[in-house]
Amino acid sequence: MILVTGASGHVGGELVSQLAAQGRAVRALVRDPSAFEAPPGAEVAAGDLNRPGSLTEALNGVDAMFLLGGFADMPGVLAGARAAGVRHVVLLSSRSVVGGDPENAVVAMHQGSEAAVRESGLDWTVLRPSGFMSNTFEWQGQLRAGDVVRAPFAGVPIAAIDPHDIAAVAAVVLGRDEHHGQSHPLSGPAAQRPVERAEILAKVLDRPLRFEGQPDDEARAEMLGNGVPERYVDAFFRFFVDGEFDDTPILPTVEDLTGRPPRTFEDWARTHADAFR
Ligand SMILES: NC(=O)c1ccc[n+]([C@@H]2O[C@H](COP(=O)([O-])OP(=O)(O)OC[C@H]3O[C@@H](n4cnc5c(N)ncnc54)[C@H](OP(=O)(O)O)[C@@H]3O)[C@@H](O)[C@H]2O)c1
């Protein structure tokens, strides 16, 4: 049995669907099962990753686990998994950890989760993706209101990855001994600035979208207003304004591990077009 955390999220949701479609035994961990519709063939279990004691039932009979990072007691979550008989954990991290400054709060969060996994006594594999194409869902409200997209960090290209591809890699490595002790950096197929993603979205939606770069002070105020903790806002500004994180390198790893090239932003936009209409 494979336990997938973050099952209602972008990566975990894709992973539950892909594992179930492959006929593998999969259990989706969610905090509120009544708000979650599992794909056919998948089990659902309730649990809160900030409370390791709440995971006991969800972990029953599990031998491999897909885990998001950054929760209150990662060593506690992993100790519970080990006690339940889990053998392999696959952690969703970020490639910002590579050469990242541990004083940056996002880097520190991922480095701390990676360290907990390495020290857990479990077999482990770490996935270190680039920024996600699904971050574009942040434009949904603006696109419902009109044809203008205002977004931060307008000059910054990112080789964004489709969560579908992260999940496909996770499905390949979960439970496979040869990936124990490995950290796989992952990227999408092209480094694009937000304006380029807006142009592709405009083509897919057949709408005359106009992109405007958001000034940094406006972007900071909006992030804080949306409840993003200040230390993480600072971390994003260090990444993308101070230039601490180059998320442009295009890597062969998705194709190496899955046997097919990573999906393009246009693929992602076509799949999710209805969410912007
Ligand atoms: N976005 C990026 O560009 C990027 C880049 C690199 C790495 N990452 C990492 O990727 C992860 C996010 O992945 P994602 O986009 O697939 O997730 P997401 O769509 O943001 O959803 C978050 C998931 O976490 C679950 N969750 C939140 N708090 C929980 C808790 N206390 N206990 C159990 N589950 C909880 C949520 O479930 P509920 O239904 O219970 O809320 C939801 O399924 C983060 O660790 C992030 O740091 C993101």
The ligand as a Gaussian input file, in Angstrom:
#p B3LYP/6-31G(d) Opt

LIG

0 1
 N        4.525000      25.703000      -5.857000
 C        5.792000      25.567000      -6.225000
 O        6.264000      26.221000      -7.183000
 C        6.679000      24.614000      -5.493000
 C        7.989000      24.405000      -5.925000
 C        8.791000      23.472000      -5.269000
 C        8.274000      22.781000      -4.178000
 N        6.996000      23.020000      -3.762000
 C        6.470000      22.270000      -2.619000
 O        5.363000      21.490000      -3.053000
 C        4.464000      21.338000      -1.971000
 C        3.054000      21.731000      -2.409000
 O        2.643000      20.768000      -3.332000
 P        1.262000      20.923000      -4.076000
 O        1.301000      22.138000      -4.945000
 O        0.930000      19.622000      -4.665000
 O        0.273000      21.177000      -2.853000
 P       -0.962000      22.161000      -2.796000
 O       -1.750000      22.006000      -4.046000
 O       -0.454000      23.497000      -2.380000
 O       -1.804000      21.537000      -1.608000
 C       -1.287000      21.401000      -0.314000
 C       -1.684000      20.027000       0.185000
 O       -1.171000      19.856000       1.511000
 C       -2.220000      19.359000       2.313000
 N       -2.015000      19.794000       3.681000
 C       -1.807000      21.066000       4.122000
 N       -1.685000      21.068000       5.464000
 C       -1.821000      19.767000       5.869000
 C       -1.769000      19.123000       7.125000
 N       -1.575000      19.823000       8.253000
 N       -1.946000      17.797000       7.172000
 C       -2.167000      17.069000       6.041000
 N       -2.203000      17.624000       4.815000
 C       -2.034000      18.965000       4.735000
 C       -3.475000      19.955000       1.730000
 O       -4.555000      19.160000       2.111000
 P       -5.935000      19.729000       2.682000
 O       -6.955000      19.309000       1.679000
 O       -6.093000      19.008000       3.972000
 O       -5.798000      21.219000       2.827000
 C       -3.176000      19.839000       0.232000
 O       -3.473000      18.545000      -0.252000
 C        4.958000      22.200000      -0.839000
 O        5.682000      21.368000       0.058000
 C        5.892000      23.154000      -1.541000
 O        6.885000      23.656000      -0.696000
 C        6.187000      23.899000      -4.393000

